[in-house]
């Protein structure tokens, strides 16, 4: 399944930036789970489907993607939240 298909579908967009960064701007309907909280919130991720992770540049979301995949959770690194926002709204 492609990134665009998942994004247009029933995806859950998770922004792994800090709460302060998230409050400064984010994708509408996205949720904020800062990168340092991802390991403690693994059970929460297991209940999600079509997970797209994003952050400022894609580096932190790639770290989260790698960790979640190592723990059996299917997800996609969407890169920067601005890119995800542009794709979602076009």
N, C-alpha and C positions, 0 to 999 in steps of 0.2 A: 504494500500500500504506500502510495506516495505521500510526501509531506503535505501537499496541497489538498489531497483527498481527505486526509485526517483533519486538517485545519478546517475545512468546510463542513466536516461531519460533526459528530457529537464529541468533540475533543475537550480535554481539560488542559488549560494552559496554566502551567505552574511557573511563576517567576521566582528565581532563587536569589535575587538580590536582597540586600538588607531592607528592613521595614522602611527606613528613611528614604532609600532610593525608590522603593515601590511607591511611596506616598508622593514622590515628585513626578510621577507619571507611570502608567502601566496600560497593558492591553485590557480593554473592557471585559469584565466577567472573569478575568484571570484571578488566580489565588496566589498568595505570597507565602512561600515556605523557604526562608533563608537557607542557603547552602549548609550552614553549620547545624541546622535542625533536621536535615534530610535523614540521617541515620536513625534518629530517635522517632521519626514519623513514618517509618517503613510500613507499618500496618495500614496507615492512612493511604499510602500510595497503592497498596495491594487492592484497595477497594475502587480505584480509579481505572478508567479505560481510555484509550487513545490519549495518552499523556504527551504533551509537548512542553518541553522545558525551555526557558529563556532567561536571559540576564542582560547585562549591559553590552557585552561584546560576543558572548558565546562561550567564553572560557569556563566560567563557573557552571553554566548549564551543561557543558560537556563533562565536567567532573561529576555532576549529579547524575547525568545519563549513564556514565560508566559504572558508578556505584549501584544504581538501581538495576541495570542490566545484570551485574554480577550477582544480584539478589533475586533474579528471576522476574523482574518487572519489565514489561515491554514499554518502551518510551522512545521519543525522538528528541534530539537536540535541535531546537528551532533557531538557535543563535541569539541575536540581539532582540530585545523586546520590540524595538522599533521596526525591525524586519517582519516579525510575526504580526505586529499590528497592521503594517501595510498590506501583507498578504491576506489577512483576515478581512480587511475592509475593502478589498478590490475584487 
